[in-house]
Amino acid sequence: MTVPDGAPTPRPVDEPVDRPVETPGASPPRRRRLVVGLVLAVVVLTGLVVATRVTDPWGDVGGDVLYAVATYVLVVLVLARVRPLVAGAVALGWCWAVEGLQATGFAAAVNDAVPPAAWLLGSTFAVRDLVCYLVGVVLACAVDTWAGARSATPLRPGRSG
């Protein structure tokens, strides 16, 4: 086969390509981090509204669930390639550790010295909070797993995304 001058030489079919192979529907890491960052901002703002505007016990429960979701999303933001179950374990471990610190008095001492720390460390130990954190992490893990499976599934012919 003759190739005209200046035309690219055809590549043999079995020759490897020098570019990374992308799976259909996969988003680049920067885009994923941007989306996860936006989700974190929405969850934190929603948590602040729920915790300050909704009457107890629902405001407290909702705030705790959203705190756990925000923790999960933060783990995913920092550790971008983490699997949902690992992110869930880290987030739940953090939430339960913070709740445990409330039982020791450490959180109260930090909150007295730095009042805004109460948004991160809470103030009083409650067993109900442990359950709320579990619910929040399970929900976040389920949504993350669903979203990951959805983005990795190629669209069927005839459907638009």
C-alpha positions in Angstrom: 0.0 0.0 0.0 1.4 3.4 -1.0 1.0 6.3 1.3 1.0 9.9 -0.2 3.7 12.2 1.0 2.7 14.0 4.2 -0.2 11.6 5.0 0.1 9.7 8.3 1.1 6.0 8.0 -1.7 3.7 8.9 -1.2 2.0 12.2 -1.3 -1.8 12.2 -4.4 -3.1 14.0 -2.5 -5.1 16.6 -0.2 -2.2 17.5 -0.9 -0.8 21.0 -2.2 2.7 21.4 -0.2 5.2 23.5 -3.2 6.9 25.1 -5.1 5.7 28.3 -8.1 3.6 27.7 -11.3 5.1 29.1 -14.3 3.2 30.1 -17.6 4.4 28.7 -19.2 6.9 31.0 -16.2 7.3 33.3 -15.6 10.9 34.4 -12.1 12.4 34.6 -10.7 12.6 38.2 -11.0 16.5 38.2 -14.6 16.4 37.3 -15.4 13.8 39.9 -13.6 15.9 42.6 -15.6 18.9 41.5 -18.9 17.0 41.8 -17.9 15.5 45.1 -16.9 19.0 46.4 -20.2 20.4 45.3 -22.1 17.6 47.0 -20.1 18.2 50.2 -21.0 21.9 50.1 -24.7 21.1 49.6 -24.7 18.5 52.4 -23.0 20.8 54.8 -25.3 23.7 54.1 -28.4 21.4 54.3 -27.0 20.1 57.6 -26.6 23.6 59.0 -30.1 24.5 58.0 -31.6 21.4 59.5 -29.7 21.6 62.7 -30.6 25.3 63.3 -34.1 25.6 61.8 -35.8 22.2 62.4 -37.2 21.6 65.9 -35.8 18.7 68.0 -35.8 15.8 68.0 -35.9 15.9 64.1 -33.4 18.7 63.8 -30.9 16.8 66.0 -31.5 13.5 64.2 -31.3 15.1 60.7 -28.2 17.0 61.7 -26.5 13.8 62.9 -27.4 11.9 59.7 -26.2 14.7 57.5 -23.0 15.0 59.6 -22.3 11.3 58.8 -23.1 11.9 55.1 -20.8 14.9 55.0 -18.0 12.9 56.7 -18.5 10.1 54.1 -18.3 12.7 51.2 -15.2 14.3 52.7 -13.5 10.9 52.8 -14.4 10.3 49.2 -13.1 13.8 48.3 -9.7 13.2 50.1 -9.3 9.6 49.0 -10.7 9.8 45.5 -10.2 6.1 44.5 -11.6 4.7 47.8 -14.2 2.0 47.5 -17.6 2.8 49.1 -17.4 0.2 51.9 -13.9 1.5 52.9 -15.1 5.1 52.8 -18.1 4.1 54.9 -15.9 2.3 57.4 -13.6 5.4 57.7 -16.5 7.8 58.0 -18.4 5.7 60.6 -15.2 5.2 62.6 -14.6 9.0 62.6 -18.2 9.7 63.7 -18.2 7.1 66.4 -14.8 8.3 67.7 -16.1 11.9 67.9 -19.2 10.7 69.8 -16.9 8.7 72.1 -14.9 11.8 72.8 -18.0 13.5 74.0 -18.3 10.9 76.7 -14.8 11.7 78.0 -15.2 15.4 78.4 -12.5 16.2 75.9 -15.0 17.6 73.4 -16.4 19.9 76.0 -12.9 21.2 76.9 -12.1 21.9 73.3 -15.5 23.5 72.7 -15.0 25.8 75.7 -11.6 26.9 74.3 -12.8 27.1 70.7 -16.7 27.5 70.5 -17.0 26.8 66.7 -15.4 23.4 67.3 -18.8 22.3 68.7 -20.0 22.0 65.0 -17.3 19.4 64.5 -17.1 17.7 67.9 -20.7 18.0 69.2 -21.3 18.5 72.9 -23.0 15.6 74.6 -22.9 11.8 74.2 -26.1 10.1 73.1 -26.4 6.5 72.0 -29.1 7.7 69.4 -26.4 9.6 67.6 -24.4 6.4 67.0 -27.5 5.0 65.2 -28.0 8.2 63.2 -24.3 8.1 62.1 -24.8 4.5 61.0 -27.9 5.4 59.0 -26.2 8.4 57.4 -23.1 6.4 56.3 -25.3 3.5 55.0 -27.3 6.0 52.9 -24.2 7.7 51.6 -22.6 4.4 50.8 -25.7 3.2 49.0 -26.0 6.4 46.9 -22.3 6.3 46.1 -22.5 2.6 45.0 -25.6 3.3 42.9 -24.0 6.4 41.3 -20.8 4.5 40.5 -22.6 1.6 39.0 -24.8 4.0 37.0 -21.8 5.9 35.6 -19.9 2.7 34.7 -22.9 1.2 32.8 -22.9 2.2 29.1 -26.1 3.6 27.7 -28.2 1.3 25.6 -28.5 2.1 21.9 -31.3 4.6 21.3 -31.1 6.2 24.7 -29.5 9.6 25.4 -27.7 10.5 28.7 
